Amino acid sequence: MKNEGFIPHFLATGVGSVPQTNSEEALDLIWNSVPFAPHWPQLPNLGAESSFIGQYLNALIETGVIGHVTNPKFQIEETDWLERMTEFYSLYLQGIEGDEQALDRFGFSSQGGEGFEAFYRSLERSGTREAVILKGQLSGPLTLGMQITDKNRRSSYYDESLRDMLVKTLTLHAEWQTKRLRKFGLPVIMTVDDPGLYGFGASTHVTLNRENLIAELNSIFEGILRQGGIPGAHVCAGMDWTLLFDSRVVVVNFDAYDYMQSMMVLAEPINRFLMRGGVLSWGIVPTNPVAWEETAESLIIRLEDNISELVKRGVDESLLRQQSMITPSCGTGTLQKELSEHIYGLLAEIQGGLV
């Protein structure tokens, strides 16, 4: 899929999560640091409804398919389980057919959506300012499916019917987010954050199937595309990146600080990805205390060295430079606020040094 017209040339954005509990304070950090590609702040320190696991489950919880957000489990032992499943699938069909009220139920709960709604209100109030693109994010199906269990503590990902409901929920949530942000007239990147994908190919995850993983991700990416968005994916570990390159994803966000080696061996697949319009989003700012030891200059040197190595291996330098973004290596939601602010400050300086 060719992605016409999106040439980011080292545009900077965030991964999503920040440690603040005040949404306005979080937004100030984002607008001041990444004003050209701002994202809504995920605020995990507000509690379970705003967490990486609980934030995107609203439709499943409302229909009773999953229990309370603080300890989400599929309620398959309930006597009315089939009725709950039927209610969910009816809601899904209404949403996929364009019923706006049904689609809204796949959005956030009132508390879980605090960061998103604050971002939305700021766009309504002050416009898009310097932004050339907006960014949203959601958790991915493999990671959620491994974390959410049934009553026997078995990962729901390994149950085909439970996995199907989870993928459908994330697909319509991604559509809902993309549709709302598209109202402001700018391109929208919607990133599926699925760190569990690092397990594909590992001896501990031998049952993971490449075709199934790609199909599940494509379901979500296609939902984003239906609403005119740009699908992205983020994995903050090394993995077989060809799995993503072979999907419908456009933006691949990877940890370029600690896991660059996993990209170095993929010159030919990277070229194919870039030639179809793909974008590499470099997580070049470390999201741990090592960041205190780095400067914008040292990280730009690191980035340039990595680019040079890829070019030596045959990657088209012109395409690579045009079709690159920069981010922190991962979200900053679990960090101390001062460290998160330092990381976003480095990100802003790096973008200024690369322009």
N, C-alpha and C positions, 0 to 999 in steps of 0.2 A: 504494500500500500504506500503510494507516494504521498508525502505530506507537503503539499505545495505551500511555499510562502513562509514557513516557520524556520528562520535562520537565527538562532539565539546568540551566537558568537559570544560565549562565556557569560551569558546572563546569569545572575545569581538569584537563588531562591532558597527557602528552607525545606527541611524534610517534613516538619509538621508540629511535633510536640515541643512545648516549652515549659519551664518549671513554674511560671507565674500562676497565681490563683486569681488574679484580677485581670479580666479580659482587656480592659483599656490599657493597662500597663504592658501587657503582651503585645497588643497592637502597636503601641508606640515603638517597641523594639523592632517589630517587623517592618513597619512603614519607614523607620529611620535607616534600617540596615539593607533591606531588599526592596526598595520602592518601585523598581521596574517590573518585578515579578513577585508581588506580595502573596502570601498564603494565609489562610485562616489558622489561628492558633489552637492546636489540640492542648487541652489543659488537664492532664491526667491527675494532677494533685487535688483536683476538685472532688474526686471519688470515683466509684465504680462506673457510674453512668458516663463518665468522661474518659474512661480507660481505653486502652488499645483493644481489649477484648469486648467490653460491654457497650461501646459507643454506637455500634452499627446494627444492633439486634432488635431495634424497636418493634418492627413488625412481627418478629418471632415471639417476643414477649407479650405483646398485645393480644395475639391470637392464642396464647397459652401453650405454644409449641415448646418454648423454653421457659424455665422458671425464672425466679427473681434475678435481676442483673448482678447482684452481689455474689451469686454463686450459680452462674448459668449452666443449666443441664437440660437436655432434651427430656421431656416428660412422657416418655414412651410407656411407662408403667401405669399411667392414668387410664381409668376405664373408658373415658371419652376421647382417647388419643386419636382415633380415626376422625371424629368430628372436628378436633382441633386442626388436624392436617387438612381436612376439607376446607375449613375456614381460611387457612393460610393460602391454599392454592387458588381459592376463589378470589381472594384479595390480590394475589399475584397476577391472575389473568386480567382483572380489572385494571391494574396498574400498567401492565404491558400493552393493553389496548388503548391507553391514553386517558383513563379516568384520573383526573388530577387529585381528587380527594383520596383515592386509593394510593396513588403514588406518594402523597404526603405522609402516609402512614409508614412508608419505608424510610422516611427522614429520621432526624434525631428526636429524642425525647427533649422536653423543655430544658432539663439540666444538662443532658449530654451534648446539646447543641449550643451551649453558651458561647464558646469561642467562634463557632461558625456564624451565629446570629449577630454577634458583636461586629464581626468583619463585614457582614452583609449591611448592617446599619451604617457602618462607617463609609461604605461605598455609596449608599443612598444619600448620606448627609454631605459628604465632601467630594463625591465623584471618584473617578479612578486616578486622579492626580497624575503622577508621572508614569503610572503602570502601562506596560505594553502587553502584559499577559497576566492572568490571575491563576492561582493554583489552589486546588483542593486535594484531599487525600482520604483514603479509607484503608482498613486492614484487609489482608488477603485471605482467601478461602483455606489454604493449607494451614497457615498459622492458627487461624481461628478454629478450624476443624480438629487440630491436634490438641487445643486447649479446652474446648467445650466437649463435655463427655455425656454419657448416659448414666443411669443410676449405678451401673457396674464399673464406673470410671473408665470405660472404654472410649477412646477418642472417636468422636462422631465422624471424623473424616473417613474412617474405614467402613462406615455404613452408607451404602449407596443412596438410600432415601433421605437420610439426615444430611448428607453432603449436598444433595440436590437442593434441598430447601435453603441451606446456607448459601450456596452459590447464587440461587435466585434472589435471595434477600440482598446480597451484596451487589448484584447486577442492578436491581432497581434503586438501591441506595445511591450507587454511582450515577445513575441517570438523574435522580432527584437533585443531587448536589450540582451536577454539571448544568442541568437546566436552570437552576436558580442563579448560578454565577454567570451563565451566558447572557442573562438579562442586561448586563452592563455593557455589552457590545464589544468586549475584548475576547481574544482566544482564551480558552481555559484548559490548563493541564490538570488532569485528574489522575493521581498516582495511587496505584494499588501497592500497599506496603506489606510485603509477604516474606519476612525473614526466614520462615520455615523452609523456603525453597532451597536453602543451602544443603538440606538433607538429601535432595535428589542425587542418586548415584552413590550415597554413602552406605556402608554395610549395615548400619543401624536402621536404614529406611528402604530395604530392598523391595518392599511391596509397592513403592511409589511408581506410577506408570507415566512415562513421558507424554504420551498422547492424551491421557486424561488430564494431566496438569495443564497442558496447553489449551485444551478445550474449555476447562473451567476458567482459566484466565481470559480466554477469548470471549467467553460469555459476558464477562464484566467489561472488557475493552469495547465490545460491540455495543453495549449499553451506553458507554461514554460517547462513542462515535455517533449513535443515533441522535444524541442531543447536540452534536456539533463540537464535541470536545476532543482533546488530544490525549490519548491514553498513555499513562506512564506506569512504571513499576520500580520499586525500590527494594533492594536486598542489602543489608549491611553486613555481609559476610561473603566469602568466596563461594562460587557456585559454578555450575555448567551454564554459562551465559547464553549458549546457543539455544537453550530452551526458550529464553525470552526472545532472542533474535528471530526464532522461527514462529513466534506468535504475532498477533496484530499490534503489539505495543509499538509506540513511537519514541518514547523517552525512557531510557534505561539508566537509573540512578544507582551507582555503585560506590562502595567504600574504596576510594582511590588512595587512601592513606595507608591502610593496613593490608589490603587485599589486591593490590595492583597486579600481582603476579598471575592471578586468575584470568586477567584480561590479556596479558602479554603474549599468551600462546594462541591468540585467536585473531591474528591479523586478517586472514581471508574472510572469516565470518563477520568481523567488524566492518570491513569494506563493503560487503554485501548489504549489511544493515544500514550503513551510511548512504549507499547508493539508492536505497529505496526510501530515503528521507528520514532515517532514524537519527536520534540524537543521543549522544553519550553525556550523561550528567555526572560530573566528577565530584564525589564526596571527598574533597581534598582537605577540609579542615577537620582535624581529629576531634572527636566528642568525648574526650577524657582529659585528665589533668595534664597530659602531654601538651595540650594546646597552649598552656601558659609558657612553654618553652619555645613556641613557634612565633614567627612574625609573618606578616603578609609577604615580605620579600622572600623568606625561606620557603614558604609554601608555593609561591609562584615559581621559584627555581625547581622545586620538586615536581610541580605540574609540567613545566617545560621539559624537564628530563624525561618524564614519562611519555610525553608526546613524541619526543625525539626517538625514544626506544620503539614506540609503535610504528613510527614512520620508517625507521631502519628495517623493520620487519615487513614493510610493504603497505602500510595503511596510507591512504591518500591524505596528505597533510592539509590541503586546501579544504576538503570536505570535513575533516576532523575539526579544524579550527572553526569553521562556520557552524558546525552542528554539535557544539559542545555547550554545556551549562556547568555551573559550579554550585555546590551545596556543602553543608557540613556532612561528615561521613555517616551520621545517623541523626535521629531526633535528639533533642536536648532536654526532654521532659523529666528525666531522672537525675539531672545534674543540679548542682548549686546554682542559684540565680546568677551570681557573679560570673561563674564560668560560662554559662549560657550566653550572657551579654558579651563576654570577651570573644566567644566563638562567632557570634553574629557580627561583632565589630571587625574581626579578621576577614570575614566573608565580604563585607562592604569594601574594605581596603583592597582585597584581592581583585574584586571586580573593577575598582577604579584603576588598579595597576595594569589590568589587561586590556582596557578599552583603548 
